[in-house]
Amino acid sequence: MTENVNDNPTTQAEEGAQDNPVAASPEERIAELEAQLAEAQAAVLYTKAEGENIRRRAMDDIEKARKFALEKFSNELLAVKDSLDAALLIEAAEVQSYKDGVDLTAKQLASVFDKFNITEINPVGEKFDPNKHQAISMLENSGEPNTVTSVLQKGYTLNDRVLRPALVMVAK
């Protein structure tokens, strides 16, 4: 007893016609190729449109990130501004109360700086580093040469990147 290996009811002649493109009429073959071409063109257009949409969405995301990057930082600074405004509204106050208010406001600002990793560069007594310091002048001093003797303006870094170098005077 032999089993039929091919369960497909197509005949060998039909299989030959499917495998052999010459068996189909030229008009049928042209129509088939035109359909394949149209399908390929549609796929290319879809892929191109999808790529353009991805590019546009990425550009929108970059623009939003650029536009709102400082939003958290700005919100934190508003509390400092409110404290300064409140100090200016006080009519009759003593010097000590102003000093206390300015001290609290400075602490608020320092807290904001800590939260956003802004650090102070105050290099008195350190070796001069042109990456972090800007020398204004050199002084004749009994100290070690090329060390910072005084700081005219503190510098600041943001995540270890210099925002503003410290303005310093250096020993000769």
Buried (B, 14 or more C-beta within 10 A) or exposed (E): EEEEEEEEEEEEEEEEBEEEEEEBEEEEEEEEEEEEEEEEEEEEEEEEEEEEEEEEEEEEEEEEEEEEEEEEEEEBBEEBEEBEEEBEEEEEEEEEEEEEBEEEBEEBBEEBBEEBEBBEBBBEEBEBBEEBBBBEEBEEBEEEEBBBBBBEEBBBBEEEEBEBBBBBBBBE
